[in-house]
Amino acid sequence: ADEVGVQNKQFGAELAHRMFTPLAESFSTTSEEILKRSFGGNKSA
C-alpha cells in the first residue's frame, strides 16, 4: 500500500510538472513580449 501511494505521488508530481512547465514557459514568454512592447513603445514615443 505504501509503495502504491509513493508511486501515485510521483506520478502526480510528474504530471503536474509536465502540465505546468509549458504554461510557465508560455507565460514568461508572453510577459517578456509585453515588457518589450511596452518599453519599445515608450522608447519610440
C-alpha distances in whole Angstrom, upper triangle without the diagonal:
4,5,5,6,9,10,11,12,14,15,16,18,20,21,22,24,26,27,28,30,33,33,34,36,38,38,40,42,43,44,46,48,49,50,52,54,54,56,57,59,60,62,63,65
4,5,5,6,9,10,11,12,14,15,17,18,20,21,22,24,26,27,28,31,32,32,34,36,37,38,40,42,42,44,46,47,48,50,52,52,53,55,57,58,59,61,63
4,5,5,6,9,10,11,12,14,15,16,18,20,21,22,24,25,27,29,30,31,33,35,36,36,39,41,41,43,45,46,47,49,50,51,52,54,56,57,58,60,62
4,5,5,6,9,10,10,12,14,15,16,18,20,21,22,24,25,28,29,29,31,33,34,35,37,39,40,41,43,44,46,48,49,50,51,53,55,56,57,59,60
4,5,5,6,9,10,10,12,14,15,16,18,20,21,22,24,27,27,28,30,32,32,33,36,37,38,40,42,42,43,46,47,48,49,51,53,54,55,57,58
4,5,5,6,9,10,11,12,14,15,16,18,20,21,22,25,26,26,28,30,31,32,34,36,36,38,40,41,42,44,46,46,48,49,51,52,53,55,57
4,5,5,6,8,10,10,12,14,15,16,18,20,21,23,24,25,27,29,30,31,33,35,35,37,39,40,41,43,45,46,47,49,50,52,53,55,56
4,5,5,6,8,10,10,12,14,15,16,18,20,22,23,24,26,27,28,30,32,33,34,36,38,38,40,42,43,44,46,47,49,50,52,53,54
4,5,5,6,9,10,10,12,14,15,16,18,21,21,21,24,26,26,27,30,31,31,33,36,36,37,39,41,42,43,45,47,48,49,51,52
4,5,5,6,8,10,10,12,14,15,16,19,20,20,22,25,25,26,28,30,31,32,34,35,36,38,40,41,42,44,46,47,48,50,51
4,5,5,6,8,10,10,12,14,15,17,19,20,21,23,24,26,27,29,30,32,33,35,36,38,39,40,42,43,45,46,48,49,51
4,5,5,6,8,10,10,12,14,16,17,18,20,22,22,24,26,27,28,30,32,32,34,36,37,38,40,41,43,44,46,47,48
4,5,5,6,9,10,10,12,15,15,15,18,20,20,21,24,25,26,27,30,31,31,33,35,36,37,39,41,42,43,45,46
4,5,5,6,9,10,10,13,14,15,16,19,20,21,23,24,25,27,29,30,31,33,35,36,37,38,40,42,43,44,46
4,5,5,6,8,10,12,13,14,16,18,19,20,22,23,24,26,28,29,31,32,34,35,36,38,39,41,42,44,45
4,5,5,6,8,11,11,12,14,16,16,18,20,21,22,24,26,27,28,30,31,32,34,35,37,38,40,41,43
4,5,5,6,9,10,10,12,14,15,16,18,20,20,22,24,25,26,28,30,31,32,34,35,37,38,40,41
4,6,6,7,9,10,11,13,15,16,17,19,20,22,23,25,26,28,29,31,32,33,35,37,38,39,41
4,6,6,7,9,11,12,13,15,16,17,19,21,22,23,25,27,28,29,31,32,33,35,37,38,39
4,6,5,6,9,10,10,12,14,15,16,18,20,21,22,24,25,27,28,30,31,33,34,36,37
4,5,5,6,9,10,11,12,14,15,16,18,20,21,22,24,26,27,28,30,31,32,34,36
4,5,5,6,8,10,10,12,14,15,16,18,20,21,22,24,25,26,28,30,31,32,34
4,5,5,6,9,10,11,12,14,15,16,18,20,21,22,24,25,27,28,30,31,32
4,6,5,6,8,10,10,12,14,15,16,18,20,21,22,24,25,27,28,30,31
4,5,5,6,9,10,11,12,14,15,16,18,20,21,22,24,26,27,28,30
4,6,5,6,9,10,10,12,14,15,16,18,20,21,22,24,25,26,28
4,5,5,6,9,10,10,12,14,15,16,18,20,21,22,24,25,27
4,6,5,6,9,10,10,12,14,15,16,18,20,21,22,24,25
4,5,5,6,9,10,11,12,14,15,16,18,20,21,22,24
4,5,5,6,9,10,10,12,14,15,16,18,20,21,22
4,5,5,6,9,10,10,12,14,15,16,18,20,21
4,5,5,6,8,10,10,12,14,15,16,18,19
4,5,5,6,8,10,10,12,14,15,16,18
4,5,5,6,8,10,10,12,14,15,16
4,5,5,6,8,10,10,12,14,15
4,6,5,6,8,10,10,12,14
4,6,5,6,8,10,10,12
4,5,5,6,9,10,10
4,5,5,6,9,10
4,5,5,6,8
4,5,5,6
4,6,5
4,5
4
